[in-house]
Amino acid sequence: MNILQKESPADIQAKFDAINKDIVRIIEKGHVELTTIISGNISFRYVISAPRDLLTDFERAQSFCFVTKYESLPTVDSVNIVEHKGRYFPNNIDDIKHVLNEYRPIIQNQGDSVHYQKIHAWCHKKLGADPTRYLSITVQHESGKDITTEFRASLAERVRAVRKILAECEFGYIYNGILQHSDHQYTERFWKEYVNGELNYVFIKHATILGEIKDLLNWHYRLFNTLTFPKMGSL
């Protein structure tokens, strides 16, 4: 029996429909956490009166690395399917794997300074901090109201949403079993899904979800971006 089964475009579309449905389910599960609604324009105020630099050396490196990493994070816009000898393949699978690899420091490597939980810990600590001891960030609504407390709550909700979404995914398998490491506990599954083509769907599903992760971390990026200078120079 040939384990490389031929699939019709209708079969493939049915699988993509199932994947999209699961992506929506996973994202909606994370969005349950988003209960603090902030509408209108807001601005940040950065204040420090302590006898120290605005950022420590570590914080400056963390800020620079996170901003440059976030700005380079790609997303999946579409899947280009091509036919070859009666079988169908994603023609941009290398781009999809690139997306997955680029997010690893943000979502998987907890020891990395740009991991989303470390980024959030920095933001949480600075929002409303004592400016006589630390850098203090306050948030001003266009109405003139100080909404630092509400904004801090919103950031925490976004991180919980990220955590919930990641809990529904299989990035451990993708990174530790395939793209970054060769953990033997995943070898049997990797071999099977590589041969029968299911790995394409695994990659596509998870790369698509990463676009939502980027959106959820956008306000964290904005807090850091104001502090990151100078910007990258020209040629």
C-alpha positions, -999 to 999 in steps of 0.1 A, spaced: 0 0 0 13 34 -9 14 56 22 17 87 1 -20 90 -7 -32 113 -34 -56 140 -23 -79 159 -45 -83 197 -42 -116 191 -24 -99 169 2 -73 195 8 -99 223 11 -118 202 36 -86 199 57 -79 236 55 -115 243 66 -110 221 96 -77 238 104 -93 273 101 -121 262 124 -96 250 150 -76 282 147 -107 302 154 -115 280 184 -80 284 199 -79 322 194 -114 326 208 -103 306 239 -76 332 244 -98 361 238 -120 352 267 -93 367 289 -97 402 272 -122 419 294 -107 453 299 -116 475 270 -97 507 263 -110 528 235 -97 561 221 -62 574 219 -37 570 247 -2 582 253 27 571 275 47 592 300 82 581 311 96 596 343 126 589 364 141 611 391 163 585 407 201 590 403 205 564 377 202 559 339 168 555 324 175 519 317 200 494 332 225 479 308 204 447 308 172 466 302 187 485 273 198 453 256 165 437 263 146 467 249 167 468 218 165 431 211 128 429 217 120 458 195 142 446 166 129 411 169 92 422 171 96 444 140 110 416 120 83 390 130 67 377 98 32 365 94 15 340 71 -7 358 45 -16 328 23 -6 293 14 5 288 -22 -4 253 -33 11 238 -65 4 205 -83 32 182 -92 25 148 -108 -10 146 -94 0 156 -59 -3 190 -42 23 208 -22 26 241 -4 50 260 -26 59 285 2 66 259 30 101 274 35 85 308 43 61 291 67 90 274 85 108 307 86 78 322 104 78 294 130 116 298 136 114 336 141 89 333 170 108 308 190 127 333 213 94 351 220 71 321 228 93 291 235 127 299 250 119 310 286 155 318 292 156 344 265 153 380 276 127 386 248 104 358 259 69 372 262 67 366 300 99 384 307 88 413 285 55 415 303 73 414 337 93 444 328 62 463 316 42 454 347 70 465 370 74 499 353 37 509 349 30 531 379 63 525 396 79 549 420 99 574 399 122 582 427 135 547 426 128 533 391 116 543 356 79 550 359 55 547 330 20 562 332 -7 560 307 -29 590 297 -62 588 279 -72 615 254 -98 626 279 -71 635 303 -77 606 327 -49 586 340 -56 550 330 -24 533 341 -42 508 363 -66 498 335 -38 496 310 -17 474 333 -48 451 337 -52 450 299 -16 439 294 -20 411 319 -51 399 301 -32 399 268 -5 378 283 -30 353 298 -46 351 263 -12 343 248 -6 316 275 -40 301 268 -35 300 231 0 285 234 -15 258 257 -37 247 229 -8 244 205 21 220 199 51 243 196 70 219 218 67 192 191 75 217 163 106 232 180 120 204 201 111 176 177 117 191 143 129 227 137 154 233 165 162 200 182 158 163 176 141 151 207 136 113 203 102 113 220 88 130 189 107 109 162 80 84 155 53 111 150 77 133 130 86 104 107 49 95 101 37 131 95 67 139 74 60 110 51 22 113 48 23 151 45 4 159 77 33 179 88 25 206 62 -9 212 80 8 213 114 32 239 102 6 260 84 -18 259 114 8 270 139 24 297 117 -11 312 112 -18 313 149 15 332 155 0 363 137 -25 365 166 4 362 191 21 392 175 -11 412 177 -16 404 214 20 416 222 16 449 202 12 471 232 42 456 249 62 464 218 49 500 219 60 505 255 95 493 246 97 510 212 96 545 226 127 537 247 147 521 219 171 545 203 189 551 181 171 534 152 189 512 127 210 533 104 209 535 66 235 520 42 
